[in-house]
Amino acid sequence: MKGKKYTTVSIPMPLCEKVKEHIKDTGFTSVSDYVTYILRELMSNSETNNSGDFTKEEEEKIKLRLRSLGYLD
């Protein structure tokens, strides 16, 4: 990867171990590769839907979760 620069990001060991288990038998060769993929997906999604508005489905899921936590009646 000539010309690309990288940085180190620390994550808790228990999370790292979960990711290692999750990526077994996949095309990902390292936790770093998987985390990079996930971050790219998240950034791509936020760039395409930067309106900040929730869909009706997302809004209903949030309301259900808030009810289950006791924040809504």
C-alpha positions as CSV (number, residue, x, y, z in Angstrom):
1,M,0.0,0.0,0.0
2,K,2.5,2.5,-1.2
3,G,1.8,6.1,-0.2
4,K,-1.0,5.3,2.3
5,K,-0.5,6.3,5.9
6,Y,-2.0,4.5,8.9
7,T,-2.7,5.1,12.5
8,T,-3.3,2.9,15.5
9,V,-6.7,2.8,17.2
10,S,-7.0,1.0,20.5
11,I,-10.1,-1.0,21.4
12,P,-10.8,-3.0,24.6
13,M,-9.4,-6.5,24.6
14,P,-12.8,-8.1,25.2
15,L,-14.2,-6.4,22.1
16,C,-11.1,-7.4,20.1
17,E,-11.7,-11.0,21.1
18,K,-15.3,-10.8,20.1
19,V,-14.4,-9.4,16.7
20,K,-11.8,-12.2,16.2
21,E,-14.5,-14.8,16.9
22,H,-16.9,-12.9,14.6
23,I,-14.6,-12.8,11.6
24,K,-13.5,-16.5,11.7
25,D,-14.2,-18.2,8.4
26,T,-14.7,-14.9,6.6
27,G,-12.6,-13.0,4.1
28,F,-11.2,-10.7,6.8
29,T,-7.7,-11.5,7.7
30,S,-7.4,-9.2,10.8
31,V,-9.4,-7.2,13.3
32,S,-8.0,-4.1,11.7
33,D,-9.3,-5.1,8.3
34,Y,-12.8,-5.7,9.7
35,V,-12.8,-2.5,11.7
36,T,-11.7,-0.5,8.7
37,Y,-14.5,-2.1,6.6
38,I,-17.1,-1.3,9.3
39,L,-16.0,2.3,9.6
40,R,-16.0,2.8,5.9
41,E,-19.6,1.4,5.8
42,L,-20.7,3.8,8.6
43,M,-19.1,6.8,7.0
44,S,-20.6,5.9,3.6
45,N,-24.1,5.6,5.2
46,S,-23.7,8.9,7.1
47,E,-22.7,10.7,3.9
48,T,-25.7,9.4,1.9
49,N,-28.1,10.0,4.8
50,N,-26.8,13.1,6.4
51,S,-30.3,14.7,6.8
52,G,-30.4,13.5,10.4
53,D,-34.0,12.4,9.9
54,F,-35.1,8.9,11.0
55,T,-37.3,6.7,8.9
56,K,-40.7,5.8,10.3
57,E,-39.3,2.3,11.0
58,E,-36.3,3.7,12.8
59,E,-38.4,6.0,14.8
60,E,-40.7,3.2,15.9
61,K,-37.8,1.1,17.0
62,I,-36.4,3.9,19.0
63,K,-39.8,4.5,20.7
64,L,-40.1,0.8,21.5
65,R,-36.6,0.8,23.0
66,L,-37.3,4.0,25.1
67,R,-40.6,2.4,26.4
68,S,-38.8,-0.7,27.4
69,L,-36.2,1.4,29.3
70,G,-39.0,3.3,31.0
71,Y,-38.4,6.6,29.4
72,L,-41.8,6.7,27.6
73,D,-45.3,5.6,28.7
